[in-house]
């Protein structure tokens, strides 16, 4: 089974410094048909204006991943971490039994475009922790590059759940095949471009959910960028 969540079906929040598109229910946007997909709870497509950001606020019992598409984001948390996340870096924060953090766009002129991703952890009450790694964007060209999973490597962050997150940056007319293991589920978020997925046309902002499928065939129609989640 394959379903497409179109860009214009997503929830939208907009204030002076933030425009956010919500694939799943979030904050004041609630859609009972789209609360989560498996362990994927939040997939927010955020645009933050220069000097805008989220003040210090709490989280608990969630694996939070930040993926920067353009621009940069300044992070501070109650564990004492302070850093700037840029394109080509990925951040993971285990909220566990409680963490406070803030996220701001440090630029005076440049908007930051990012994806904030929340994943249900495999257990509650974990010790809060933070990790940020640099990855090689070039390795994602016409391929699937692993960014996060439940196993740590030098270029990936470890999350406390059986979920793998991949990035792919495709030139036009590239074909990728992804074998879906039994009892696994796939969510693909189109960051940019136009593609076909198992024969269905999708474009910037669309999401694609696959369950009870054995294979995903991706064909790029233009320069494209996607995030792929492999979930149990």
TAZI-V802668 format. One record per residue. N is the residue number from 0. RES is the residue in one letter. SS is DSSP state (h for helix, s for strand, l for the rest). Layout:
# TAZI-V802668
N/RES/SS
N/RES/SS
This chain:
# TAZI-V802668
0/X/l
1/X/s
2/X/s
3/X/s
4/X/s
5/X/l
6/X/h
7/X/h
8/X/h
9/X/l
10/X/s
11/X/s
12/X/s
13/X/s
14/X/l
15/X/l
16/X/l
17/X/s
18/X/s
19/X/s
20/X/s
21/X/s
22/X/l
23/X/l
24/X/l
25/X/s
26/X/l
27/X/l
28/X/s
29/X/l
30/X/l
31/X/l
32/X/l
33/X/l
34/X/l
35/X/l
36/X/s
37/X/l
38/X/l
39/X/s
40/X/s
41/X/s
42/X/s
43/X/s
44/X/s
45/X/s
46/X/s
47/X/s
48/X/l
49/X/l
50/X/l
51/X/l
52/X/s
53/X/s
54/X/s
55/X/s
56/X/s
57/X/s
58/X/s
59/X/l
60/X/l
61/X/l
62/X/s
63/X/s
64/X/s
65/X/s
66/X/s
67/X/s
68/X/s
69/X/s
70/X/l
71/X/s
72/X/s
73/X/s
74/X/s
75/X/s
76/X/s
77/X/l
78/X/l
79/X/l
80/X/l
81/X/s
82/X/s
83/X/s
84/X/s
85/X/s
86/X/l
87/X/l
88/X/s
89/X/s
90/X/s
91/X/s
92/X/s
93/X/s
94/X/l
95/X/l
96/X/l
97/X/l
98/X/s
99/X/s
100/X/s
101/X/s
102/X/s
103/X/s
104/X/l
105/X/l
106/X/l
107/X/l
108/X/l
109/X/l
110/X/l
111/X/s
112/X/s
113/X/s
114/X/s
115/X/s
116/X/s
117/X/s
118/X/s
119/X/l
120/X/l
121/X/l
122/X/l
123/X/l
124/X/l
125/X/l
126/X/l
127/X/l
128/X/s
129/X/s
130/X/s
131/X/s
132/X/s
133/X/s
134/X/l
135/X/l
136/X/h
137/X/h
138/X/h
139/X/h
140/X/s
141/X/l
142/X/l
143/X/l
144/X/s
145/X/s
146/X/s
147/X/s
148/X/s
149/X/l
150/X/l
151/X/l
152/X/s
153/X/l
154/X/l
155/X/s
156/X/s
157/X/s
158/X/l
159/X/l
160/X/l
161/X/l
162/X/s
163/X/s
164/X/s
165/X/s
166/X/s
167/X/s
168/X/s
169/X/s
170/X/l
171/X/l
172/X/l
173/X/l
174/X/s
175/X/s
176/X/s
177/X/s
178/X/s
179/X/l
180/X/l
181/X/l
182/X/l
183/X/l
184/X/s
185/X/s
186/X/s
187/X/s
188/X/s
189/X/s
190/X/s
191/X/s
192/X/l
193/X/s
194/X/s
195/X/s
196/X/s
197/X/l
198/X/l
199/X/s
200/X/s
201/X/s
202/X/s
203/X/l
204/X/l
205/X/l
206/X/s
207/X/s
208/X/s
209/X/s
210/X/l
211/X/l
212/X/l
213/X/l
214/X/s
215/X/s
216/X/s
217/X/s
218/X/s
219/X/s
220/X/l
221/X/l
222/X/l
223/X/s
224/X/s
225/X/s
226/X/s
227/X/s
228/X/s
229/X/s
230/X/s
231/X/l
